Amino acid sequence: QLVEKLRAQNQLVMTVEIGAEFAQLNEHQYTLNPQKNDDYDTLLQELLAQQTRPEQIIHLWNVTAVSEIELGFTAVEKSQETGFYSLLFLVQAIGKQNLSEALQIVVISNGLQSVTGEESLSPEKATLLGPIKVIPQEYPNIICRSIDVLLPTAGSRQQKKMIGQLLAELRRPISERVIAYRGHNRWVQTFESVRLDESVEDNPKLRVGGVYLITGGLGGIGLSLARHLEESCKAKLVLTGRSVFPEREDWEHWLAMHEETNSTSVKIRKVKALEALGAEVLVLRADVADLTQMKHVVAQAQQQFGQLHGVIHAAGIVGEKSFGAIAQINKSDCEQQFQPKIYGLLVLEKVLQGKDLDFCLLMSSLSSILGGLGLIAYGAANLFMDAFVYQHNHNLTNFIPWLTINWDTWQVEKERKQIEFSRTSLAEFMLTPEEGIESFRRIFSRGEFYHQTVVSTGELQLRLNQWINRDSIGVSATRPKTSLYPRPELQNDY
């Protein structure tokens, strides 16, 4: 119906459907295989050969029937083909054709946004917002919007109304980037500042002598949190990491044979420092995305310490490995980011079923909100975590809180600070480990948990204006300025 309405307005509309391979069915209709990035290249080449350069791309592949099937690896992977990867491959194809004219990409979906609090979300679609935020940051001539709807009954009055709303939205001057329609109302996303006073009394969410599992527990942030848990509540700690780690009986030999700056040596000394404080620490090697390995972790933790009381999911790929410009990134690069945060989370949910936890905390990132140059896959993975928590809590009858914290960059190591500052331009300020721990303490001191809390070192709305609304780089709300001018003869290289 949307296509018919647009054509009735004398708009030239080309439609692209999912097929086994690229094919032109008629003058205005194509098919392509969303798994093949070459098909997107061929599509753009065909359109340009016919002198039909797209001015607006309406992406509808994520308007789907609501599924009651439990979310698993296969469903998530399948959703990425018509969601995240379809946007990635499409923009890569546009970039190869050196299209510098203004272009809009409007992504229409259902099951993506919680507005009323009653919606059933599809967390696997949340990764769409990663490209929507990052594409305009890396391609200034492209503006992306997300429009989320409730799927009405076919042929109903509600469907006709929704078509009218979408047509009006497509004609509207661009201001907001994340939009949702619910009934008669148009909603836009905002964030509310919450003050967490220092005087708030500690809440017994952290038990004295509690047993806490930290995935990614041998990373800089994981070890900082482990130390806080030991100092604040004499916790028993289970720390997991994916990399090879020496057996405890080999630690002294390892330290003697390696330099102090060796990353494994640094981790061993930090664990020994925890134990010197009186902590009981169980260090286990496990890939959080491996169901068998994580079942073994939980079994060992219970065998050594008894009941598990809380989980902090801090596993992830950080530093230089988390970056990848859209033009150079490939599916394998993206999957590296998805493994710990998306597939690892699905594994965690399975191994923790039936466990009477006090909480499960997912360490998400501010890239979910602000995007960031080179962070298309990293941001998408964290967006999945944010949506997953909402849906997990929404489905529970006996409420055991899961929550995400969208952290600003932690200044864990001097080298990492230099890398992230130079690569993202987002890290104007960073959280010191002490500030990060203090934020953690205040969030856990509240009487209740929010599904999601954002920790930003700067005024969040100003940063949204800069990175999402792009106020600070002179981009018009209706037609972006591409600034593609010949480079003058200058003495400097850059």
BAKOL-611199 format. One line per field, with one value per residue (C-alpha): residue number from 1; residue in three letters; y, x, z. Coordinates in pm, 1 decimal. Each point is the difference from the previous one (the first is absolute). Layout:
BEGIN
num <- c(NUM | ...)
residu <- c(ala | ...)
Y <- c(Y | ...)
X <- c(X | ...)
Z <- c(Z | ...)
***
This chain:
BEGIN
num <- c(1 | 2 | 3 | 4 | 5 | 6 | 7 | 8 | 9 | 10 | 11 | 12 | 13 | 14 | 15 | 16 | 17 | 18 | 19 | 20 | 21 | 22 | 23 | 24 | 25 | 26 | 27 | 28 | 29 | 30 | 31 | 32 | 33 | 34 | 35 | 36 | 37 | 38 | 39 | 40 | 41 | 42 | 43 | 44 | 45 | 46 | 47 | 48 | 49 | 50 | 51 | 52 | 53 | 54 | 55 | 56 | 57 | 58 | 59 | 60 | 61 | 62 | 63 | 64 | 65 | 66 | 67 | 68 | 69 | 70 | 71 | 72 | 73 | 74 | 75 | 76 | 77 | 78 | 79 | 80 | 81 | 82 | 83 | 84 | 85 | 86 | 87 | 88 | 89 | 90 | 91 | 92 | 93 | 94 | 95 | 96 | 97 | 98 | 99 | 100 | 101 | 102 | 103 | 104 | 105 | 106 | 107 | 108 | 109 | 110 | 111 | 112 | 113 | 114 | 115 | 116 | 117 | 118 | 119 | 120 | 121 | 122 | 123 | 124 | 125 | 126 | 127 | 128 | 129 | 130 | 131 | 132 | 133 | 134 | 135 | 136 | 137 | 138 | 139 | 140 | 141 | 142 | 143 | 144 | 145 | 146 | 147 | 148 | 149 | 150 | 151 | 152 | 153 | 154 | 155 | 156 | 157 | 158 | 159 | 160 | 161 | 162 | 163 | 164 | 165 | 166 | 167 | 168 | 169 | 170 | 171 | 172 | 173 | 174 | 175 | 176 | 177 | 178 | 179 | 180 | 181 | 182 | 183 | 184 | 185 | 186 | 187 | 188 | 189 | 190 | 191 | 192 | 193 | 194 | 195 | 196 | 197 | 198 | 199 | 200 | 201 | 202 | 203 | 204 | 205 | 206 | 207 | 208 | 209 | 210 | 211 | 212 | 213 | 214 | 215 | 216 | 217 | 218 | 219 | 220 | 221 | 222 | 223 | 224 | 225 | 226 | 227 | 228 | 229 | 230 | 231 | 232 | 233 | 234 | 235 | 236 | 237 | 238 | 239 | 240 | 241 | 242 | 243 | 244 | 245 | 246 | 247 | 248 | 249 | 250 | 251 | 252 | 253 | 254 | 255 | 256 | 257 | 258 | 259 | 260 | 261 | 262 | 263 | 264 | 265 | 266 | 267 | 268 | 269 | 270 | 271 | 272 | 273 | 274 | 275 | 276 | 277 | 278 | 279 | 280 | 281 | 282 | 283 | 284 | 285 | 286 | 287 | 288 | 289 | 290 | 291 | 292 | 293 | 294 | 295 | 296 | 297 | 298 | 299 | 300 | 301 | 302 | 303 | 304 | 305 | 306 | 307 | 308 | 309 | 310 | 311 | 312 | 313 | 314 | 315 | 316 | 317 | 318 | 319 | 320 | 321 | 322 | 323 | 324 | 325 | 326 | 327 | 328 | 329 | 330 | 331 | 332 | 333 | 334 | 335 | 336 | 337 | 338 | 339 | 340 | 341 | 342 | 343 | 344 | 345 | 346 | 347 | 348 | 349 | 350 | 351 | 352 | 353 | 354 | 355 | 356 | 357 | 358 | 359 | 360 | 361 | 362 | 363 | 364 | 365 | 366 | 367 | 368 | 369 | 370 | 371 | 372 | 373 | 374 | 375 | 376 | 377 | 378 | 379 | 380 | 381 | 382 | 383 | 384 | 385 | 386 | 387 | 388 | 389 | 390 | 391 | 392 | 393 | 394 | 395 | 396 | 397 | 398 | 399 | 400 | 401 | 402 | 403 | 404 | 405 | 406 | 407 | 408 | 409 | 410 | 411 | 412 | 413 | 414 | 415 | 416 | 417 | 418 | 419 | 420 | 421 | 422 | 423 | 424 | 425 | 426 | 427 | 428 | 429 | 430 | 431 | 432 | 433 | 434 | 435 | 436 | 437 | 438 | 439 | 440 | 441 | 442 | 443 | 444 | 445 | 446 | 447 | 448 | 449 | 450 | 451 | 452 | 453 | 454 | 455 | 456 | 457 | 458 | 459 | 460 | 461 | 462 | 463 | 464 | 465 | 466 | 467 | 468 | 469 | 470 | 471 | 472 | 473 | 474 | 475 | 476 | 477 | 478 | 479 | 480 | 481 | 482 | 483 | 484 | 485 | 486 | 487 | 488 | 489 | 490 | 491 | 492 | 493 | 494)
residu <- c(gln | leu | val | glu | lys | leu | arg | ala | gln | asn | gln | leu | val | met | thr | val | glu | ile | gly | ala | glu | phe | ala | gln | leu | asn | glu | his | gln | tyr | thr | leu | asn | pro | gln | lys | asn | asp | asp | tyr | asp | thr | leu | leu | gln | glu | leu | leu | ala | gln | gln | thr | arg | pro | glu | gln | ile | ile | his | leu | trp | asn | val | thr | ala | val | ser | glu | ile | glu | leu | gly | phe | thr | ala | val | glu | lys | ser | gln | glu | thr | gly | phe | tyr | ser | leu | leu | phe | leu | val | gln | ala | ile | gly | lys | gln | asn | leu | ser | glu | ala | leu | gln | ile | val | val | ile | ser | asn | gly | leu | gln | ser | val | thr | gly | glu | glu | ser | leu | ser | pro | glu | lys | ala | thr | leu | leu | gly | pro | ile | lys | val | ile | pro | gln | glu | tyr | pro | asn | ile | ile | cys | arg | ser | ile | asp | val | leu | leu | pro | thr | ala | gly | ser | arg | gln | gln | lys | lys | met | ile | gly | gln | leu | leu | ala | glu | leu | arg | arg | pro | ile | ser | glu | arg | val | ile | ala | tyr | arg | gly | his | asn | arg | trp | val | gln | thr | phe | glu | ser | val | arg | leu | asp | glu | ser | val | glu | asp | asn | pro | lys | leu | arg | val | gly | gly | val | tyr | leu | ile | thr | gly | gly | leu | gly | gly | ile | gly | leu | ser | leu | ala | arg | his | leu | glu | glu | ser | cys | lys | ala | lys | leu | val | leu | thr | gly | arg | ser | val | phe | pro | glu | arg | glu | asp | trp | glu | his | trp | leu | ala | met | his | glu | glu | thr | asn | ser | thr | ser | val | lys | ile | arg | lys | val | lys | ala | leu | glu | ala | leu | gly | ala | glu | val | leu | val | leu | arg | ala | asp | val | ala | asp | leu | thr | gln | met | lys | his | val | val | ala | gln | ala | gln | gln | gln | phe | gly | gln | leu | his | gly | val | ile | his | ala | ala | gly | ile | val | gly | glu | lys | ser | phe | gly | ala | ile | ala | gln | ile | asn | lys | ser | asp | cys | glu | gln | gln | phe | gln | pro | lys | ile | tyr | gly | leu | leu | val | leu | glu | lys | val | leu | gln | gly | lys | asp | leu | asp | phe | cys | leu | leu | met | ser | ser | leu | ser | ser | ile | leu | gly | gly | leu | gly | leu | ile | ala | tyr | gly | ala | ala | asn | leu | phe | met | asp | ala | phe | val | tyr | gln | his | asn | his | asn | leu | thr | asn | phe | ile | pro | trp | leu | thr | ile | asn | trp | asp | thr | trp | gln | val | glu | lys | glu | arg | lys | gln | ile | glu | phe | ser | arg | thr | ser | leu | ala | glu | phe | met | leu | thr | pro | glu | glu | gly | ile | glu | ser | phe | arg | arg | ile | phe | ser | arg | gly | glu | phe | tyr | his | gln | thr | val | val | ser | thr | gly | glu | leu | gln | leu | arg | leu | asn | gln | trp | ile | asn | arg | asp | ser | ile | gly | val | ser | ala | thr | arg | pro | lys | thr | ser | leu | tyr | pro | arg | pro | glu | leu | gln | asn | asp | tyr)
Y <- c(0.0 | 238.2 | -60.9 | 56.6 | 328.1 | 124.7 | -87.7 | 173.3 | 313.7 | -38.2 | -128.1 | -236.0 | -303.1 | -299.0 | -301.9 | -259.9 | -333.8 | -285.0 | -273.7 | -273.7 | 226.9 | 339.0 | 33.6 | 272.2 | -113.9 | 302.6 | 366.5 | 92.3 | -325.2 | -188.9 | -286.1 | -56.5 | -241.9 | 196.7 | -235.5 | 102.0 | 342.3 | -15.4 | 8.5 | 347.6 | 114.6 | -136.7 | 170.1 | 342.1 | -45.9 | -90.6 | 300.6 | 240.4 | -149.1 | 92.4 | 346.4 | -66.2 | 104.9 | -60.7 | 309.5 | -183.1 | -365.0 | -144.3 | -316.2 | -220.2 | -342.6 | 24.3 | 35.0 | -361.1 | -213.1 | -19.9 | -328.2 | -189.8 | -228.6 | 21.2 | 213.6 | -210.9 | 9.2 | -89.8 | 263.4 | 271.9 | -91.9 | -8.0 | 338.8 | 159.0 | -96.3 | 216.0 | 254.1 | 101.0 | -154.1 | 120.9 | 360.2 | -57.0 | -156.1 | 262.9 | 291.1 | -169.0 | -29.7 | 368.3 | 92.5 | -199.0 | 201.7 | 326.1 | 141.7 | 338.8 | 139.5 | 21.6 | -332.5 | -107.9 | -352.1 | -54.5 | -327.2 | -105.9 | -278.8 | -147.3 | -143.3 | 234.7 | 263.9 | -6.5 | 297.0 | -104.6 | -266.5 | -265.0 | -80.9 | -333.2 | 82.9 | -187.4 | 55.9 | -149.1 | 307.4 | 244.0 | -32.9 | 207.9 | 309.7 | -47.6 | 75.9 | 265.0 | 194.6 | -61.0 | 19.3 | 379.2 | 50.8 | -168.4 | 112.9 | 363.2 | 3.8 | -278.7 | 54.8 | -302.8 | -21.6 | -278.3 | -17.1 | -269.2 | -99.9 | -249.8 | -249.0 | 46.1 | -255.6 | -11.6 | 207.4 | 161.4 | 368.6 | -6.2 | -110.9 | 283.8 | 246.1 | -132.8 | 32.8 | 361.9 | 61.6 | -147.2 | 205.0 | 315.1 | -101.2 | -49.5 | 355.3 | 154.6 | 213.6 | -214.4 | 86.9 | -312.2 | -317.8 | -255.4 | 4.3 | -229.5 | 4.7 | -138.0 | 50.8 | 368.6 | 110.6 | 66.8 | -56.4 | 102.4 | -128.4 | 216.9 | -60.9 | 124.3 | 101.5 | -174.0 | 119.8 | -276.7 | 171.9 | -106.4 | -17.9 | -288.5 | -289.5 | -325.6 | -249.6 | -369.9 | -91.1 | -89.7 | -267.8 | -31.3 | -312.6 | -21.1 | -208.7 | 200.6 | -112.6 | 255.4 | -96.4 | 185.7 | 13.1 | 13.7 | 317.8 | 342.6 | 85.5 | -352.5 | 8.5 | 349.5 | -124.8 | -313.9 | 212.4 | 213.0 | -308.4 | -133.4 | 331.0 | 75.7 | -340.6 | -256.7 | -176.0 | -340.2 | 58.4 | -210.8 | 167.5 | -133.0 | 91.7 | -142.9 | 20.3 | -268.1 | 60.4 | -193.0 | -247.9 | 132.5 | -226.6 | 150.0 | 365.8 | 52.8 | -165.4 | 215.9 | 319.1 | -98.6 | -71.1 | 306.6 | 376.1 | 204.1 | 168.5 | -332.7 | 15.9 | -343.7 | 87.8 | 318.3 | -202.2 | -259.0 | 270.1 | 166.8 | -330.8 | -63.5 | 350.3 | -86.6 | -313.4 | 197.8 | 205.4 | -321.5 | -75.9 | -352.9 | -0.6 | -273.7 | 72.6 | -199.4 | 5.7 | 2.0 | 147.4 | 159.7 | -90.3 | -371.3 | -165.6 | -303.5 | 206.7 | 237.6 | -287.9 | -128.1 | 344.4 | 20.4 | -358.1 | 64.4 | 326.1 | -173.8 | -290.9 | 227.5 | 287.0 | -110.9 | 201.8 | 267.6 | 340.9 | 230.5 | 16.6 | 285.2 | -53.9 | 206.4 | -213.6 | 182.6 | 96.4 | 342.0 | 224.6 | 17.0 | -328.9 | 162.0 | 248.4 | -51.9 | 262.5 | -95.4 | 7.9 | -259.7 | -214.6 | -348.5 | -257.7 | -178.4 | 325.5 | 55.0 | -355.0 | 49.2 | 278.4 | -199.1 | -312.8 | 115.7 | 257.9 | -158.8 | -373.8 | 2.2 | 162.9 | -269.4 | -261.0 | 180.5 | 4.7 | -375.9 | -90.2 | 236.0 | -130.7 | -109.4 | 171.7 | 222.3 | 301.0 | 340.7 | 163.9 | -44.1 | 310.4 | 43.0 | 241.2 | 188.8 | 307.3 | 362.6 | -95.6 | -134.6 | 358.9 | 205.7 | -238.5 | 91.1 | -5.8 | -360.3 | -138.4 | -133.3 | -361.7 | 78.8 | 238.4 | -251.1 | -274.5 | 224.0 | 105.8 | -366.6 | -26.4 | 303.3 | -137.7 | -351.6 | 118.1 | 173.4 | -307.0 | -238.7 | 200.7 | 44.3 | -378.4 | -90.5 | -86.0 | -27.4 | 317.2 | -40.9 | 328.7 | 7.3 | 341.0 | 170.7 | 290.0 | 192.1 | 105.2 | 284.4 | -95.8 | -129.5 | 121.2 | -338.8 | 25.6 | 294.9 | -172.6 | -71.5 | 359.4 | 124.2 | -245.6 | 74.3 | 376.5 | 12.5 | -246.5 | 96.1 | 373.3 | -90.0 | -26.6 | 368.0 | -112.9 | -342.3 | -175.9 | -74.5 | -342.8 | 178.3 | 191.8 | -318.4 | -185.5 | 293.8 | 3.3 | -375.2 | 40.9 | 274.4 | -190.8 | -305.3 | 214.3 | 92.9 | -156.4 | -136.9 | -73.6 | 163.0 | -229.2 | 230.7 | 275.2 | 219.2 | 134.4 | 298.0 | 216.4 | 295.1 | 152.1 | -278.9 | 220.3 | 210.9 | -313.8 | -129.8 | 330.6 | -32.9 | -368.0 | -96.6 | 323.8 | 134.7 | 358.5 | 81.7 | -96.2 | 219.0 | -265.7 | 122.4 | -186.3 | -32.4 | -24.9 | -91.1 | 190.6 | -241.9 | 240.6 | -186.1 | 266.0 | -43.3 | 8.8 | 314.8 | -18.0 | -10.9 | -60.2 | -253.3 | -357.9 | 0.2)
X <- c(0.0 | 284.5 | 150.4 | -337.5 | -52.2 | 346.6 | -50.9 | -337.9 | 194.4 | 206.4 | 301.9 | 235.2 | 16.8 | 229.7 | -72.8 | 251.2 | -118.7 | 189.8 | 97.1 | 255.1 | 210.7 | 4.0 | -252.0 | -197.0 | -362.7 | -126.5 | 79.2 | -65.0 | 45.6 | 310.9 | 95.9 | 324.9 | 145.5 | 60.2 | 285.4 | 200.8 | 159.5 | 79.3 | -373.8 | -21.5 | 286.5 | -178.2 | -325.8 | 164.1 | 182.7 | -326.4 | -184.1 | 276.9 | 23.6 | -367.6 | 72.0 | -233.2 | 216.7 | -193.6 | -85.4 | -187.9 | 32.4 | -287.2 | 111.7 | -298.4 | 156.6 | -36.4 | -377.6 | -77.5 | -261.7 | 42.6 | 168.6 | -64.3 | 298.9 | 275.0 | 286.6 | 300.9 | 319.0 | -172.2 | -273.6 | 252.1 | 231.8 | -289.8 | -125.1 | 341.5 | -9.9 | -306.6 | 86.8 | 351.1 | 188.6 | -249.2 | 65.8 | 375.3 | 24.4 | -231.5 | 208.6 | 323.7 | -143.9 | -98.5 | 351.7 | 159.2 | -201.8 | 128.2 | -350.7 | 43.0 | -351.3 | -240.9 | -165.9 | -250.2 | -30.5 | -324.6 | -10.6 | -353.8 | -41.6 | -223.5 | 100.0 | 296.8 | -104.8 | -160.4 | -237.6 | -295.5 | 187.3 | -242.1 | 169.7 | 161.8 | 338.2 | 214.8 | 352.9 | 152.4 | -125.1 | 166.4 | 329.6 | -163.8 | 59.0 | 376.3 | 16.3 | -272.6 | 217.3 | 343.0 | -65.4 | -67.5 | 310.5 | 222.5 | -193.4 | -107.4 | -220.1 | -222.0 | -269.9 | -155.7 | -323.8 | -165.5 | -381.3 | -153.3 | -367.4 | -248.4 | -99.4 | -374.5 | -240.1 | 13.9 | -275.4 | -104.6 | -61.3 | 311.9 | 207.1 | -132.8 | 75.5 | 353.2 | 63.6 | -113.7 | 232.4 | 296.5 | -71.9 | -12.8 | 324.4 | 177.4 | -95.0 | 82.5 | 316.8 | 252.0 | 51.3 | -18.9 | 189.7 | -183.0 | -380.4 | -286.0 | -368.6 | -252.8 | -364.5 | -64.2 | 324.0 | 348.2 | 274.3 | 366.3 | 275.3 | 138.7 | 215.2 | -71.6 | 276.8 | -10.0 | 200.0 | 145.4 | 99.6 | 313.5 | -192.3 | -219.4 | 39.3 | 141.1 | -267.6 | 38.6 | -3.5 | 364.4 | 12.4 | 276.1 | 185.6 | -206.7 | 111.3 | 41.7 | 92.9 | 169.7 | 37.8 | 294.1 | 110.8 | 370.1 | -38.8 | 73.9 | -361.6 | -74.5 | 291.9 | -96.3 | -351.8 | 140.1 | 210.4 | -303.6 | -210.0 | 273.4 | 47.0 | -371.7 | -146.8 | 282.0 | -131.5 | 97.7 | 100.0 | -14.8 | 195.6 | -12.8 | 197.4 | 24.4 | 377.7 | 242.4 | 91.0 | 259.0 | -115.7 | 29.7 | 293.6 | 192.7 | -49.2 | 330.5 | 193.7 | -181.7 | 79.3 | 365.5 | 29.4 | -185.7 | 40.7 | -210.9 | -178.9 | -117.5 | -382.5 | -43.9 | 252.3 | -193.5 | -321.9 | 164.7 | 133.2 | -343.2 | -166.2 | 269.2 | -66.0 | -368.3 | 87.1 | 236.4 | -306.0 | -168.4 | -199.5 | -79.0 | 52.4 | -72.1 | 155.6 | -139.2 | 65.9 | -325.6 | -149.3 | -325.0 | -158.6 | 67.0 | -293.5 | 196.6 | 285.0 | -233.8 | -199.4 | 332.3 | 81.1 | -328.9 | 35.6 | 353.5 | -105.1 | -283.4 | 222.0 | 263.8 | -209.1 | -363.8 | -292.1 | 74.9 | -140.9 | 80.6 | 153.4 | 184.0 | 36.0 | 306.9 | 137.5 | 63.1 | 255.1 | 146.0 | 286.7 | 110.1 | -177.4 | -338.3 | 47.3 | -80.0 | -92.3 | -304.2 | 194.6 | 251.3 | -197.2 | -119.9 | -235.6 | 276.8 | 97.1 | -360.6 | -40.6 | 298.5 | -195.8 | -324.4 | 147.7 | 47.1 | -277.8 | -280.1 | 61.7 | 168.6 | -310.2 | -224.1 | 222.9 | -8.8 | -378.9 | -6.3 | 254.2 | -162.2 | -355.7 | -141.5 | 278.2 | -128.8 | 221.5 | -13.7 | 92.3 | 167.9 | 185.6 | 98.2 | 285.3 | -123.0 | 149.2 | -80.9 | 53.9 | -357.6 | -114.8 | 260.9 | 136.0 | 358.1 | 242.4 | 96.1 | -244.8 | -279.5 | 31.3 | 100.1 | -294.0 | -240.1 | 111.3 | -58.9 | -342.1 | -99.0 | 92.1 | -212.2 | -307.2 | 57.8 | -15.1 | -333.0 | -151.3 | 144.9 | -149.8 | -327.1 | -40.2 | 78.2 | -274.7 | 232.5 | 202.4 | 376.0 | 141.4 | 222.5 | 140.0 | 238.5 | 230.1 | 109.3 | 346.2 | 206.8 | 361.6 | 190.7 | 356.8 | 141.8 | 343.0 | 200.8 | 56.2 | -368.4 | -88.5 | 229.9 | -145.0 | -363.5 | 49.8 | 167.7 | -231.6 | -352.1 | 3.2 | -270.1 | 233.4 | 29.3 | -31.6 | 41.4 | -103.1 | 289.1 | -27.6 | -94.5 | -281.6 | -122.0 | -11.9 | -173.8 | -263.6 | -45.8 | -39.1 | -263.1 | -200.2 | -2.3 | -97.2 | -337.4 | -314.5 | -83.2 | 179.6 | -74.0 | 11.3 | 264.4 | 221.1 | 230.1 | 320.5 | 135.4 | 291.2 | -138.1 | -345.5 | -173.5 | -234.7 | 290.3 | 179.7 | -314.4 | -29.0 | 358.5 | 16.0 | -356.9 | -177.3 | 332.7 | -72.5 | 364.0 | 118.4 | -239.0 | -228.7 | -342.3 | -301.8 | -132.1 | 307.5 | 344.4 | 304.9 | 257.6 | 297.8 | 152.2 | 231.4 | 337.2 | 284.0 | 213.0 | 378.4 | 113.1 | 338.3 | -132.8 | -98.0 | -332.8)
Z <- c(0.0 | 76.6 | -345.2 | -167.6 | 186.5 | -94.1 | -364.9 | 6.9 | 97.2 | -320.2 | 188.4 | -184.8 | 230.2 | -43.4 | 219.7 | 113.7 | 139.5 | 161.5 | -242.0 | -58.6 | -223.4 | -164.7 | -282.3 | -174.2 | -18.0 | -189.4 | -54.5 | 362.9 | 193.7 | 111.0 | 227.9 | 184.6 | 251.6 | 322.6 | 94.1 | -307.6 | 23.5 | -374.1 | -73.3 | 151.8 | -222.1 | -305.7 | 100.1 | 32.1 | -329.6 | -176.8 | 142.7 | -94.1 | -348.3 | -43.4 | 144.5 | 293.8 | 293.3 | 323.0 | 204.3 | 274.5 | 101.3 | 202.1 | 180.1 | 93.4 | 46.4 | 378.5 | 4.8 | 89.2 | 170.4 | 378.4 | 92.2 | 322.1 | -57.5 | 261.2 | -125.2 | -94.8 | -205.4 | -327.6 | 30.7 | 87.5 | -287.1 | -247.7 | 116.6 | -58.9 | -368.1 | -67.4 | 268.7 | 102.2 | -292.9 | -261.7 | 111.6 | 21.0 | -348.3 | -148.0 | 125.1 | -101.3 | -352.5 | 4.9 | 111.9 | -284.2 | -250.2 | 153.3 | 29.9 | 165.4 | -48.7 | 292.1 | 82.6 | 263.7 | 140.2 | 192.1 | 193.6 | 92.9 | 252.9 | 265.6 | 337.3 | 32.8 | 255.3 | 344.0 | 21.5 | 214.3 | 193.7 | -122.5 | -331.0 | -68.3 | -151.1 | -250.3 | 138.0 | -314.4 | -191.2 | 241.1 | -189.0 | -277.7 | 209.1 | -18.6 | -374.7 | 32.6 | 245.1 | -153.2 | -376.8 | 4.4 | 214.0 | -258.5 | -310.5 | 53.7 | -312.2 | 140.8 | 261.7 | 170.2 | 194.1 | 196.5 | 6.5 | 219.6 | -34.6 | 137.8 | -268.1 | -69.8 | -142.8 | -380.1 | -160.2 | 328.0 | 69.1 | 217.5 | -298.8 | -218.2 | 278.4 | 39.0 | -374.8 | 21.6 | 294.9 | -187.2 | -311.5 | 213.0 | 170.8 | -333.1 | -102.9 | 337.7 | 35.1 | 182.7 | 363.6 | 218.8 | -83.4 | 219.0 | -25.3 | 99.9 | -88.5 | 245.5 | -94.6 | -66.5 | 162.6 | -132.5 | 254.9 | -3.3 | 225.6 | 279.7 | 306.6 | 350.6 | 236.6 | 338.5 | 298.5 | 214.5 | 322.2 | 180.0 | 326.3 | -117.5 | 241.8 | -129.0 | -94.8 | 80.2 | -370.2 | 55.3 | 266.8 | 253.2 | -106.7 | -319.2 | -296.5 | -320.8 | -349.7 | -227.7 | -366.1 | -144.1 | 361.1 | -87.2 | -205.4 | 141.6 | 84.4 | 124.0 | 242.4 | 120.4 | 79.6 | 162.8 | 234.6 | 88.8 | 76.2 | 227.2 | 182.5 | 37.3 | 86.4 | 31.3 | -308.4 | -132.4 | -361.3 | -314.8 | -279.2 | -355.5 | -310.1 | -349.5 | -36.5 | 118.8 | 363.9 | 205.6 | 262.0 | 353.4 | 83.9 | -294.2 | 91.8 | 182.1 | -282.3 | -255.9 | 190.8 | 25.5 | -372.9 | -135.7 | 20.5 | 241.0 | -291.3 | -143.7 | -5.7 | 158.6 | 272.7 | 76.0 | 37.8 | 223.5 | 232.4 | 18.6 | 91.2 | 262.7 | 137.5 | 32.1 | 191.6 | 221.9 | 101.3 | 108.0 | -316.0 | -110.4 | -378.1 | -252.8 | -341.1 | -291.1 | -371.6 | -198.4 | -314.4 | 113.5 | -335.6 | 57.8 | 180.6 | 117.4 | 140.4 | 184.0 | 150.4 | 131.6 | 144.4 | 189.3 | 125.2 | 126.8 | 165.2 | 184.6 | 96.7 | 153.1 | 140.4 | 9.3 | -135.7 | -259.9 | 101.9 | -290.1 | -346.0 | -171.9 | -374.3 | -92.3 | -283.6 | -325.6 | -263.0 | 87.3 | -99.7 | -363.7 | -77.5 | 65.4 | -285.8 | -366.7 | -256.6 | -206.8 | -326.3 | 126.0 | 244.1 | -96.3 | 145.2 | 189.0 | 174.8 | 105.9 | 126.9 | 230.8 | 170.5 | 0.4 | 157.8 | 361.2 | 23.2 | -206.7 | -13.0 | 340.0 | 144.4 | -149.3 | 162.8 | 335.2 | -1.3 | -51.7 | 268.7 | 252.4 | -48.1 | 333.3 | 196.8 | 282.9 | -74.5 | 163.9 | -331.0 | -336.9 | -120.2 | -364.3 | -65.0 | -305.9 | -163.8 | -74.6 | -366.2 | 16.9 | 38.8 | -184.8 | -261.2 | -79.8 | -290.6 | -69.3 | 256.9 | -224.3 | 119.4 | 358.3 | 40.6 | -155.7 | 239.5 | 300.7 | -134.5 | -4.4 | 367.5 | 89.5 | -179.9 | 132.0 | 360.4 | -58.0 | -163.5 | 260.1 | 286.5 | -191.3 | -31.8 | 360.9 | 247.4 | 301.8 | -44.2 | 30.5 | -129.8 | -302.0 | -86.7 | -240.3 | 70.2 | -308.5 | 109.0 | -131.6 | -71.9 | 302.2 | 28.6 | 87.9 | -158.0 | -128.8 | -333.8 | -48.5 | 87.1 | -275.4 | -253.4 | 75.0 | 16.3 | -338.8 | -170.9 | 110.3 | 78.6 | 254.8 | 294.3 | 84.6 | 359.3 | 151.3 | 315.8 | 228.0 | 165.3 | 323.9 | -173.8 | -166.0 | 330.0 | 169.9 | -277.5 | 42.7 | 376.5 | -31.8 | -261.9 | 226.6 | 299.9 | -148.7 | 139.9 | -344.6 | -323.7 | -332.4 | -303.2 | -145.1 | 140.8 | -208.1 | 154.9 | -196.2 | 110.2 | -199.9 | -52.0 | -192.8 | -202.7 | -123.8 | -108.8 | -171.6 | -186.1 | -112.0 | -91.1 | -91.8 | -97.4 | -132.1 | 100.5 | 49.2 | -348.6 | -195.6 | -145.6 | -107.6 | 130.8 | -353.7 | -219.4 | 137.4 | -110.7 | -134.4 | 4.1 | -293.9 | -143.9 | -174.6 | 249.8 | -37.0 | -21.0 | 363.3 | 161.1 | 251.9 | -87.7 | 183.4)
***
